[in-house]
Amino acid sequence: MEHPVIQGAFAPEGRAGAEQVRTAVVNIIRSERFNRSRRLCDLLWYLAEETLAGRAARLKEYTIAIDVFGRGAEFDPKIDTAVRTEAWRLRARLRDYYRAEGACDWLRINFRKGSFVPEFNVGASASHAAPMTPAHEGFGHLLRDQFLYAYLRNAVAVTPLGEQIRAGLNGMISGHTDLAIAHLRQQLVLRPEDALLHTMLGLSLLQAGLLPEALSEAICGAELDPRCAFATSSVAVVHYHMRHYDDALYHSHRAEAQSPEFDAVKLLIGDIYLHSGFHRAAIGRLEDACRLTANHPLALAHLGYGYARTGRYGEARRLLGALQGGAAGNAALLALVNAGLGESDAALGHLEQALESRTHMPELLLHSSPAYDGLRAHPRFPALLASLG
């Protein structure tokens, strides 16, 4: 049975639409607790699809035995208890999943005792989702247009904040974080309630390695605009760099719930899963991000790093070769895959090249990125940090 990944837009008024349910099911069957049990995955997918198709009334032991488990017309539930046994196992496995990997899932799938019909319960984060305003348009293709900074450029274009905020954005992109922080703080004196300014300042402070201050500003931005997926994901990013992986996962799932087409947050969730030890779930997320972004180099680099960290060295080197044959300016992305492979000298060489050219500066985050933890003890690493200014 195929389990396609289907993404969709949010249903209005907090109701779970079919695409959100399918996405939730895919996340479950790719999890560590489910991906080794094909029978449970097939059963869950079938029960969800039949319910979404309006055929919940036919979800009885007999039809499930024939449709899912291949029993014949002679099936007798009084003799063969396979359906009841697997349904019990499914309920138990779901409880375990929601205590661990799925603790922050915005949509939960439950079964009442004695029923084979799933219930799709939407959490608070999903019920507050709202359509994006003009300042928030462009989420769907961020990675196709220079990651999240395409969004920032678009948001800045529709604000009346003047040249100082544009100077702050240029400082972020070029890696001159001291200038960015100064410009953004000047604007916050004039507009202390502007959510975007607080979020941008939080990201600038993250680039500078000032993590507590970055978290404070990111949280302020998210509180001022609680329905903005970009602001919520920025809180997740800072938590991730602080190694607060549970908090990072919670906020990244909230951001995904607020804007399911937000490609950038899918990479973040994959990275969080990876560093939390949920390797299969991480690779699934990162592979999805590559597909959704048409194999954008940034997504390929994160997937290559993930492959390397999970022992899939051949696949990591294949992606490394693809990045090496790509456009110029990929030094920072090559460094990421090299770091995952444990190739310290090659990683440091590419980082030095990226810093010299000032390309991909926002993605480096050398001060705090977990991806570079294996390089921090190297004698050449302090010089890289010093070159950031």
MARVOVEX-209368 format. One record per residue: residue in one letter; x, y, z of N, C-alpha, C in turn. Coordinates in steps of 0.2 Angstrom, whole numbers, padded with zeros to 4 digits, always signed. Example, Ala and Ser with C-alpha at 12.3 -4.5 7.8 and 13.67 -1.06 7.14 Angstrom:
residues 2
A+0066-0028+0039+0062-0022+0039+0066-0016+0039 S+0064-0011+0035+0068-0005+0036+0064+0000+0039 
end
This chain:
residues 389
M+0004-0006+0000+0000+0000+0000+0004+0006+0000 E+0003+0011-0004+0007+0017-0005+0005+0022+0001 H+0010+0026+0003+0008+0031+0008+0011+0038+0006 P+0008+0041+0001+0010+0047-0002+0010+0053+0003 V+0015+0057+0002+0015+0063+0006+0011+0068+0003 I+0006+0071+0006+0001+0076+0003+0001+0082+0008 Q+0003+0088+0005+0003+0094+0009-0003+0098+0007 G-0006+0102+0011-0012+0106+0010-0012+0112+0014 A-0017+0116+0012-0018+0122+0016-0023+0121+0022 F-0023+0125+0026-0027+0124+0032-0034+0125+0031 A-0038+0121+0035-0045+0121+0034-0047+0127+0038 P-0052+0131+0037-0054+0137+0041-0057+0135+0047 E-0057+0140+0052-0060+0139+0058-0058+0133+0062 G-0051+0131+0062-0048+0126+0066-0050+0119+0064 R-0054+0118+0059-0056+0111+0057-0051+0108+0053 A-0049+0101+0055-0044+0098+0051-0047+0096+0045 G-0043+0098+0039-0045+0096+0033-0042+0089+0031 A-0044+0086+0025-0041+0080+0023-0034+0080+0022 E-0031+0086+0019-0024+0086+0018-0020+0086+0025 Q-0023+0090+0030-0019+0090+0036-0019+0083+0040 V-0025+0080+0039-0025+0073+0042-0020+0068+0038 R-0020+0069+0032-0015+0064+0028-0008+0066+0030 T-0006+0072+0031+0001+0074+0033+0002+0071+0040 A-0003+0072+0045-0002+0069+0051-0001+0062+0051 V-0004+0058+0047-0004+0051+0046+0003+0049+0044 V+0006+0053+0039+0012+0052+0036+0018+0053+0041 N+0017+0058+0045+0022+0059+0051+0022+0053+0055 I+0016+0051+0057+0016+0045+0062+0019+0039+0059 I+0018+0037+0053+0020+0031+0050+0028+0031+0048 R+0030+0037+0048+0038+0038+0047+0041+0038+0054 S+0038+0038+0059+0041+0039+0066+0045+0033+0068 E+0049+0034+0073+0053+0028+0075+0048+0022+0078 R+0043+0024+0081+0038+0019+0084+0034+0016+0079 F+0033+0018+0073+0029+0015+0068+0032+0012+0062 N+0038+0015+0060+0041+0013+0053+0043+0006+0052 R+0044+0002+0058+0046-0005+0057+0040-0009+0057 S+0034-0007+0058+0028-0011+0058+0023-0009+0052 R+0024-0013+0046+0020-0011+0040+0013-0013+0042 R+0011-0018+0046+0004-0019+0047+0000-0013+0050 L+0004-0011+0055+0001-0005+0059+0000+0001+0054 C+0005+0002+0050+0005+0008+0046-0001+0007+0041 D-0001+0001+0038-0007+0000+0033-0013+0001+0036 L-0014-0002+0042-0021-0001+0046-0022+0006+0047 L-0018+0010+0050-0019+0017+0051-0021+0021+0045 W-0017+0020+0040-0018+0023+0033-0025+0022+0031 Y-0027+0015+0031-0033+0013+0028-0039+0016+0032 L-0039+0016+0039-0044+0018+0043-0045+0026+0042 A-0039+0030+0041-0040+0037+0040-0043+0038+0033 E-0041+0035+0028-0043+0036+0022-0051+0034+0021 E-0053+0029+0024-0060+0027+0024-0064+0032+0027 T-0062+0035+0033-0065+0040+0036-0066+0046+0032 L-0060+0048+0029-0060+0054+0025-0065+0054+0019 A-0065+0048+0017-0070+0047+0011-0077+0046+0013 G-0079+0047+0019-0086+0046+0021-0088+0039+0022 R-0084+0034+0022-0086+0027+0023-0084+0025+0030 A-0085+0029+0035-0083+0026+0042-0088+0021+0044 A-0094+0021+0042-0099+0016+0044-0097+0009+0042 R-0093+0008+0037-0091+0001+0035-0085-0001+0038 L-0082+0003+0043-0076+0001+0047-0078-0005+0052 K-0079-0011+0050-0081-0016+0054-0075-0021+0054 E-0075-0026+0058-0070-0031+0058-0069-0035+0052 Y-0075-0037+0049-0075-0041+0043-0072-0037+0037 T-0074-0031+0036-0071-0027+0030-0064-0025+0031 I-0062-0024+0037-0055-0022+0039-0051-0029+0037 A-0053-0034+0039-0049-0041+0038-0048-0042+0031 I-0053-0041+0027-0053-0042+0020-0048-0037+0016 D-0050-0030+0018-0047-0025+0014-0039-0024+0016 V-0038-0025+0023-0031-0023+0025-0027-0029+0026 F-0030-0035+0029-0026-0041+0030-0026-0046+0026 G-0030-0045+0020-0030-0050+0015-0034-0057+0017 R-0039-0056+0021-0043-0062+0023-0048-0063+0018 G-0050-0070+0017-0055-0071+0012-0062-0070+0015 A-0067-0072+0010-0074-0071+0012-0076-0075+0018 E-0073-0080+0019-0074-0085+0025-0072-0082+0032 F-0069-0076+0032-0067-0074+0038-0072-0074+0044 D-0070-0076+0050-0075-0077+0055-0071-0073+0061 P-0074-0067+0063-0070-0064+0069-0071-0067+0075 K-0075-0072+0076-0076-0076+0082-0070-0081+0083 I-0067-0083+0077-0061-0087+0077-0055-0084+0076 D-0055-0079+0072-0048-0075+0070-0049-0068+0073 T-0044-0067+0078-0045-0061+0082-0039-0056+0079 A-0037-0057+0073-0031-0052+0070-0033-0045+0070 V-0039-0043+0068-0041-0036+0068-0041-0033+0075 R-0044-0036+0079-0045-0033+0086-0038-0033+0089 T-0034-0038+0088-0027-0038+0091-0023-0032+0088 E-0023-0031+0081-0019-0026+0078-0022-0019+0080 A-0029-0018+0081-0032-0012+0083-0030-0010+0090 W-0029-0015+0094-0027-0014+0101-0019-0011+0101 R-0015-0015+0097-0008-0013+0096-0008-0006+0093 L-0012-0004+0088-0012+0003+0085-0014+0008+0091 R-0019+0007+0095-0020+0012+0100-0014+0013+0105 A-0011+0007+0107-0006+0007+0112+0000+0011+0109 R+0002+0009+0102+0007+0013+0099+0006+0020+0098 L+0000+0022+0097-0002+0029+0096-0001+0033+0103 R-0003+0030+0108-0001+0033+0115+0006+0034+0116 D+0010+0029+0114+0017+0030+0115+0020+0035+0111 Y+0018+0035+0104+0020+0040+0100+0018+0047+0102 Y+0012+0049+0105+0011+0055+0107+0014+0057+0114 R+0017+0052+0117+0021+0054+0123+0028+0056+0121 A+0030+0054+0115+0037+0055+0113+0038+0060+0107 E+0039+0057+0101+0040+0060+0095+0034+0065+0093 G+0028+0063+0095+0022+0067+0093+0019+0071+0098 A+0023+0072+0104+0021+0076+0109+0019+0083+0107 C+0021+0086+0102+0020+0093+0100+0015+0093+0093 D+0013+0087+0091+0009+0087+0085+0003+0091+0086 W+0001+0095+0081-0005+0100+0081-0011+0096+0080 L-0011+0090+0077-0017+0086+0076-0016+0079+0078 R-0020+0077+0082-0019+0070+0085-0025+0065+0083 I-0023+0059+0082-0028+0054+0080-0029+0049+0085 N-0035+0048+0087-0037+0044+0093-0043+0039+0091 F-0043+0034+0094-0049+0029+0093-0052+0028+0100 R-0059+0029+0100-0063+0027+0106-0063+0019+0107 K-0063+0017+0113-0063+0010+0115-0069+0007+0111 G-0067+0001+0107-0072-0003+0104-0073+0000+0097 S-0070+0005+0095-0072+0008+0088-0066+0008+0084 F-0067+0007+0077-0062+0007+0072-0061+0014+0069 V-0066+0018+0071-0066+0025+0067-0062+0030+0071 P-0057+0033+0067-0052+0037+0070-0056+0044+0071 E-0053+0048+0077-0055+0054+0078-0049+0059+0077 F-0050+0064+0073-0045+0069+0072-0046+0075+0076 N-0042+0076+0081-0042+0081+0086-0037+0087+0085 V-0039+0093+0083-0035+0098+0082-0033+0102+0088 G-0026+0103+0089-0024+0107+0095-0025+0114+0095 A-0023+0118+0100-0024+0125+0100-0020+0128+0095 S-0014+0126+0093-0010+0130+0088-0013+0130+0082 A-0017+0124+0080-0020+0124+0073-0026+0128+0073 S-0030+0128+0079-0036+0132+0079-0035+0139+0078 H-0029+0142+0079-0028+0149+0079-0025+0151+0072 A-0024+0146+0067-0021+0147+0061-0026+0152+0057 A-0022+0156+0053-0026+0161+0049-0023+0163+0043 P-0026+0165+0038-0023+0167+0031-0018+0172+0032 M-0013+0171+0028-0007+0176+0028-0009+0183+0026 T-0007+0188+0029-0008+0195+0027-0003+0196+0021 P-0004+0202+0018+0001+0204+0012+0008+0204+0015 A+0009+0206+0021+0016+0206+0023+0019+0199+0024 H+0015+0194+0024+0017+0187+0026+0017+0183+0019 E+0015+0186+0014+0015+0182+0008+0022+0179+0006 G+0022+0174+0002+0029+0172-0001+0032+0166+0003 F+0028+0163+0008+0031+0158+0012+0032+0152+0008 G+0028+0150+0004+0028+0144+0000+0035+0142-0003 H+0039+0147-0005+0044+0146-0010+0051+0149-0007 L+0051+0150+0000+0057+0153+0003+0063+0150+0001 L+0064+0144+0001+0070+0141-0001+0072+0141-0008 R+0067+0142-0012+0068+0143-0019+0071+0150-0021 D+0071+0155-0016+0073+0162-0017+0077+0164-0011 Q+0083+0161-0010+0087+0163-0004+0084+0162+0003 F+0081+0156+0004+0079+0154+0011+0075+0160+0014 L+0075+0161+0020+0070+0165+0023+0071+0173+0022 Y+0077+0174+0019+0078+0182+0018+0074+0184+0012 A+0072+0180+0008+0067+0182+0003+0060+0185+0006 Y+0058+0181+0011+0052+0184+0015+0054+0190+0018 L+0060+0191+0021+0061+0197+0025+0061+0203+0020 R+0064+0202+0014+0064+0207+0009+0057+0209+0007 N+0053+0204+0006+0046+0206+0004+0042+0209+0010 A+0043+0207+0016+0040+0210+0022+0042+0218+0022 V+0049+0219+0022+0051+0226+0022+0048+0230+0017 A+0047+0227+0011+0045+0231+0005+0038+0234+0006 V+0034+0231+0011+0027+0234+0012+0027+0237+0019 T+0032+0239+0022+0032+0242+0028+0034+0249+0028 P+0032+0254+0032+0034+0261+0031+0040+0262+0036 L+0045+0258+0037+0050+0258+0042+0056+0262+0039 G+0056+0263+0033+0062+0267+0030+0068+0264+0029 E+0074+0268+0028+0080+0265+0026+0084+0261+0031 Q+0083+0263+0038+0086+0260+0043+0085+0252+0043 I+0078+0250+0042+0077+0243+0043+0080+0239+0037 R+0080+0243+0031+0083+0240+0025+0091+0239+0026 A+0094+0244+0030+0101+0243+0031+0102+0237+0036 G+0097+0237+0041+0098+0231+0045+0097+0224+0042 L+0093+0224+0037+0092+0218+0033+0098+0216+0029 N+0101+0221+0026+0107+0221+0022+0113+0218+0027 G+0113+0221+0033+0118+0219+0037+0118+0211+0039 M+0112+0209+0040+0110+0202+0041+0113+0198+0036 I+0111+0200+0030+0113+0196+0024+0120+0195+0023 S+0124+0201+0024+0131+0201+0022+0135+0199+0028 G+0132+0198+0034+0136+0195+0040+0138+0201+0044 H+0137+0207+0043+0139+0212+0047+0133+0213+0053 T+0134+0209+0057+0128+0209+0062+0128+0215+0067 D+0134+0217+0068+0135+0223+0073+0131+0229+0070 L+0131+0230+0063+0127+0235+0060+0120+0234+0060 A+0118+0227+0058+0111+0225+0058+0108+0227+0065 I+0111+0225+0070+0109+0225+0077+0108+0233+0079 A+0113+0237+0077+0112+0244+0079+0106+0247+0075 H+0106+0246+0068+0100+0249+0064+0093+0246+0067 L+0093+0240+0069+0086+0237+0071+0084+0240+0078 R+0089+0241+0082+0088+0244+0089+0086+0251+0088 Q+0088+0255+0083+0086+0262+0082+0079+0262+0080 Q+0077+0257+0076+0070+0257+0074+0065+0255+0079 L+0068+0251+0084+0063+0248+0089+0062+0254+0094 V+0066+0259+0095+0065+0264+0099+0059+0268+0096 L+0058+0268+0089+0053+0272+0086+0046+0268+0086 R+0047+0261+0085+0042+0256+0084+0042+0250+0089 P+0042+0251+0095+0043+0246+0100+0038+0240+0099 E+0032+0241+0096+0027+0236+0096+0027+0232+0089 D+0032+0233+0085+0033+0230+0078+0036+0223+0079 A+0032+0218+0077+0034+0211+0078+0039+0210+0073 L+0039+0212+0067+0044+0210+0062+0051+0213+0065 L+0051+0219+0067+0058+0221+0070+0061+0217+0075 H+0057+0215+0080+0059+0211+0085+0062+0204+0083 T+0058+0201+0078+0060+0195+0075+0067+0196+0071 M+0067+0201+0067+0074+0202+0064+0079+0203+0069 L+0078+0207+0074+0083+0208+0079+0085+0202+0082 G+0080+0197+0084+0082+0191+0087+0087+0187+0082 L+0085+0187+0076+0089+0183+0071+0096+0186+0070 S+0097+0193+0071+0103+0196+0070+0107+0194+0076 L+0104+0194+0082+0108+0192+0088+0110+0185+0088 L+0106+0181+0085+0108+0174+0084+0114+0173+0080 Q+0114+0177+0075+0120+0177+0070+0126+0179+0074 A+0125+0184+0079+0131+0186+0083+0133+0181+0089 G+0129+0176+0090+0130+0171+0095+0127+0174+0102 L+0123+0179+0102+0120+0181+0108+0114+0178+0110 L+0114+0172+0112+0108+0167+0112+0102+0170+0117 P+0104+0171+0123+0099+0173+0127+0095+0179+0125 E+0099+0184+0123+0096+0190+0120+0092+0189+0113 A+0094+0184+0109+0091+0182+0103+0084+0179+0105 L+0084+0175+0110+0078+0171+0112+0073+0176+0114 S+0075+0181+0118+0070+0186+0121+0067+0190+0116 E+0071+0192+0111+0068+0196+0105+0064+0192+0101 A+0066+0186+0099+0061+0181+0095+0055+0180+0099 I+0055+0179+0105+0049+0178+0109+0044+0184+0109 C+0047+0190+0109+0043+0196+0109+0040+0197+0102 G+0044+0195+0097+0041+0195+0090+0035+0191+0089 A+0036+0185+0092+0030+0180+0091+0024+0181+0096 E+0025+0185+0101+0020+0187+0106+0016+0193+0102 L+0020+0197+0099+0016+0203+0096+0012+0200+0089 D+0015+0195+0086+0011+0193+0080+0011+0185+0081 P+0006+0183+0085+0006+0175+0087+0004+0171+0081 R+0001+0174+0076-0001+0169+0070+0004+0169+0065 C+0009+0172+0066+0014+0173+0060+0019+0167+0061 A+0019+0162+0056+0023+0156+0056+0031+0158+0056 F+0033+0164+0052+0040+0166+0052+0042+0168+0059 A+0038+0171+0063+0040+0173+0070+0040+0167+0074 T+0035+0163+0074+0035+0157+0078+0042+0152+0076 S+0043+0152+0070+0049+0148+0068+0055+0151+0070 S+0056+0157+0071+0062+0161+0073+0063+0159+0081 V+0058+0158+0084+0058+0156+0091+0061+0149+0091 A+0059+0145+0087+0061+0138+0086+0068+0137+0085 V+0070+0142+0080+0077+0142+0078+0082+0143+0084 V+0080+0148+0087+0085+0150+0093+0085+0145+0098 H+0079+0142+0100+0079+0136+0104+0084+0130+0102 Y+0083+0129+0095+0088+0124+0092+0095+0125+0093 H+0097+0132+0092+0104+0133+0093+0106+0133+0101 M+0101+0134+0105+0103+0133+0112+0102+0126+0115 R+0101+0121+0110+0100+0114+0112+0094+0113+0116 H+0089+0117+0116+0083+0116+0119+0078+0112+0114 Y+0080+0106+0112+0077+0103+0107+0069+0102+0107 D+0067+0100+0114+0060+0099+0115+0056+0106+0113 D+0059+0111+0116+0056+0118+0114+0056+0120+0107 A+0062+0118+0104+0062+0120+0097+0057+0116+0093 L+0056+0109+0094+0052+0105+0091+0044+0108+0092 Y+0043+0110+0098+0036+0112+0099+0035+0118+0095 H+0039+0123+0095+0038+0129+0091+0038+0128+0083 S+0043+0124+0081+0043+0122+0074+0037+0119+0072 H+0034+0114+0076+0027+0111+0074+0022+0117+0074 R+0022+0121+0078+0017+0127+0078+0018+0131+0072 A+0024+0132+0070+0025+0136+0064+0022+0132+0058 E+0024+0126+0057+0021+0122+0052+0014+0122+0052 A+0011+0121+0058+0003+0121+0058+0000+0128+0056 Q+0004+0133+0057+0001+0140+0055+0002+0141+0048 S+0007+0138+0045+0008+0139+0037+0011+0132+0035 P+0007+0127+0033+0009+0121+0031+0014+0121+0024 E+0013+0127+0020+0017+0127+0014+0024+0131+0016 F+0026+0132+0022+0032+0135+0024+0037+0130+0023 D+0041+0130+0018+0046+0125+0016+0052+0125+0021 A+0054+0131+0023+0060+0132+0028+0059+0129+0034 V+0053+0129+0037+0052+0125+0044+0053+0118+0043 K+0052+0115+0037+0052+0108+0036+0060+0106+0037 L+0064+0110+0035+0071+0108+0036+0073+0109+0043 L+0070+0114+0046+0072+0115+0054+0069+0109+0058 I+0063+0106+0056+0061+0100+0060+0065+0094+0058 G+0067+0093+0052+0072+0088+0051+0078+0089+0055 D+0081+0095+0055+0087+0096+0059+0086+0094+0067 I+0081+0096+0069+0079+0095+0076+0078+0088+0078 Y+0075+0084+0073+0074+0077+0074+0081+0074+0074 L+0085+0076+0070+0092+0073+0069+0096+0073+0075 H+0096+0079+0078+0100+0081+0084+0097+0078+0090 S+0090+0076+0090+0087+0073+0095+0087+0066+0095 G+0090+0063+0090+0091+0056+0090+0086+0052+0086 F+0081+0055+0083+0075+0052+0079+0077+0052+0072 H+0082+0048+0070+0085+0048+0064+0081+0047+0058 R+0077+0042+0058+0072+0040+0053+0067+0046+0051 A+0065+0048+0057+0060+0054+0056+0064+0060+0053 A+0070+0061+0055+0074+0067+0052+0075+0066+0045 I+0077+0060+0043+0078+0059+0036+0072+0060+0031 G+0067+0057+0034+0060+0058+0030+0058+0065+0029 R+0059+0069+0035+0058+0077+0034+0063+0080+0029 L+0069+0078+0030+0074+0082+0025+0073+0080+0018 E+0071+0073+0017+0070+0071+0010+0063+0075+0007 D+0058+0076+0012+0052+0079+0010+0054+0087+0008 A+0058+0090+0012+0060+0097+0010+0064+0097+0004 C+0068+0092+0002+0071+0092-0005+0066+0092-0010 R+0061+0087-0009+0056+0087-0015+0052+0093-0015 L+0050+0096-0010+0046+0102-0010+0049+0108-0013 T+0056+0108-0012+0059+0114-0014+0063+0113-0021 A+0061+0107-0024+0064+0105-0031+0072+0105-0030 N+0074+0101-0025+0081+0100-0024+0085+0107-0023 H+0083+0111-0019+0087+0118-0018+0093+0116-0015 P+0099+0119-0017+0105+0117-0014+0105+0117-0006 L+0102+0122-0003+0102+0122+0004+0099+0116+0007 A+0093+0114+0004+0090+0108+0006+0094+0102+0005 L+0097+0101+0000+0102+0096-0002+0108+0095+0003 A+0110+0101+0005+0116+0101+0010+0113+0099+0017 H+0108+0101+0019+0105+0098+0025+0104+0091+0025 L+0101+0088+0019+0100+0081+0019+0107+0077+0018 G+0112+0080+0015+0118+0077+0015+0121+0076+0022 Y+0120+0082+0026+0123+0082+0033+0119+0076+0036 G+0112+0076+0035+0109+0071+0039+0111+0064+0037 Y+0112+0063+0031+0114+0056+0028+0121+0054+0032 A+0125+0059+0032+0132+0058+0035+0131+0056+0042 R+0127+0060+0046+0126+0059+0053+0123+0052+0055 T+0119+0049+0050+0116+0043+0051+0119+0037+0048 G+0125+0038+0046+0129+0033+0043+0128+0031+0036 R+0124+0035+0032+0123+0034+0025+0128+0038+0021 Y+0134+0036+0022+0140+0040+0019+0140+0040+0011 G+0138+0035+0008+0138+0035+0001+0133+0040-0002 E+0127+0040+0001+0122+0045-0001+0124+0052+0001 A+0128+0053+0006+0130+0060+0008+0135+0062+0003 R+0140+0057+0001+0145+0059-0004+0142+0061-0011 R+0136+0057-0012+0133+0058-0019+0130+0065-0019 L+0127+0068-0013+0125+0074-0013+0130+0080-0013 L+0136+0078-0010+0142+0082-0009+0144+0083-0017 G+0144+0078-0021+0146+0079-0027+0142+0083-0031 A+0135+0082-0030+0130+0087-0034+0131+0094-0032 L+0133+0095-0026+0134+0102-0024+0140+0105-0026 Q+0145+0101-0027+0152+0103-0030+0151+0105-0037 G+0147+0101-0040+0146+0103-0047+0140+0108-0049 G+0138+0111-0043+0133+0116-0044+0136+0123-0045 A+0131+0128-0044+0133+0135-0045+0139+0137-0040 A+0142+0143-0042+0147+0145-0037+0144+0148-0031 G+0147+0149-0025+0145+0151-0019+0142+0146-0015 N+0143+0140-0016+0141+0134-0012+0146+0132-0006 A+0151+0136-0005+0156+0134+0000+0153+0133+0007 A+0148+0137+0009+0145+0135+0016+0141+0129+0016 L+0138+0127+0010+0134+0121+0010+0139+0115+0009 L+0144+0116+0006+0149+0110+0006+0152+0109+0013 A+0153+0114+0016+0156+0114+0023+0151+0110+0027 L+0145+0111+0027+0140+0107+0031+0140+0100+0030 V+0140+0098+0024+0141+0090+0022+0148+0088+0024 N+0153+0091+0023+0160+0089+0026+0160+0088+0033 A+0156+0093+0037+0156+0093+0044+0152+0086+0046 G+0147+0085+0043+0143+0079+0044+0148+0072+0043 L+0152+0072+0038+0156+0067+0036+0162+0066+0041 G+0163+0071+0045+0169+0071+0050+0175+0074+0046 E+0175+0077+0040+0180+0079+0036+0182+0086+0038 S+0186+0087+0044+0186+0094+0047+0190+0098+0043 D+0196+0096+0040+0200+0101+0036+0196+0103+0030 A+0192+0099+0027+0188+0101+0021+0183+0106+0023 A+0180+0104+0029+0174+0109+0031+0177+0115+0033 L+0183+0116+0036+0185+0122+0038+0188+0126+0032 G+0190+0123+0027+0193+0126+0021+0187+0129+0017 H+0181+0126+0017+0175+0129+0014+0172+0134+0018 L+0172+0134+0025+0170+0139+0029+0174+0145+0028 E+0181+0145+0027+0185+0150+0026+0184+0154+0020 Q+0182+0149+0015+0180+0152+0008+0174+0156+0008 A+0169+0153+0012+0163+0157+0012+0163+0163+0016 L+0167+0163+0021+0168+0170+0025+0172+0175+0021 E+0177+0173+0017+0180+0177+0013+0176+0180+0007 S+0171+0176+0005+0167+0179-0001+0161+0182+0002 R+0159+0181+0009+0153+0184+0012+0147+0181+0009 T+0147+0175+0006+0141+0172+0004+0138+0167+0009 H+0131+0166+0008+0128+0162+0013+0129+0164+0020 M+0130+0170+0022+0132+0172+0028+0126+0170+0033 P+0120+0171+0032+0115+0170+0037+0114+0163+0038 E+0116+0158+0034+0115+0151+0035+0121+0148+0039 L+0127+0152+0040+0133+0149+0043+0131+0148+0051 L+0130+0154+0054+0128+0153+0061+0134+0150+0065 L+0140+0151+0064+0146+0148+0067+0146+0148+0074 H+0143+0153+0077+0144+0154+0084+0140+0148+0088 S+0135+0146+0085+0130+0142+0089+0128+0136+0086 S+0129+0135+0079+0125+0129+0076+0128+0122+0078 P+0123+0118+0080+0125+0111+0082+0129+0107+0077 A+0128+0109+0071+0131+0106+0065+0139+0106+0065 Y+0141+0112+0069+0148+0113+0069+0152+0111+0076 D+0148+0108+0080+0151+0106+0086+0157+0102+0086 G+0157+0097+0081+0163+0093+0080+0169+0097+0077 L+0168+0104+0075+0174+0108+0073+0177+0112+0078 R+0173+0113+0084+0175+0119+0088+0181+0118+0092 A+0183+0112+0093+0190+0111+0096+0196+0111+0091 H+0194+0112+0085+0200+0112+0080+0204+0119+0081 P+0210+0119+0080+0214+0125+0081+0212+0131+0076 R+0209+0129+0070+0208+0134+0065+0201+0137+0067 F+0197+0134+0071+0190+0137+0072+0190+0144+0075 P+0194+0145+0080+0193+0152+0083+0195+0158+0078 A+0199+0156+0073+0200+0161+0068+0194+0163+0064 L+0190+0158+0063+0184+0159+0059+0179+0163+0063 L+0179+0162+0069+0174+0166+0073+0177+0173+0073 A+0183+0174+0074+0186+0181+0074+0185+0185+0068 S+0185+0181+0062+0184+0184+0056+0177+0187+0055 L+0172+0184+0059+0165+0187+0059+0165+0194+0061 G+0169+0196+0065+0169+0203+0068+0166+0203+0074 
end
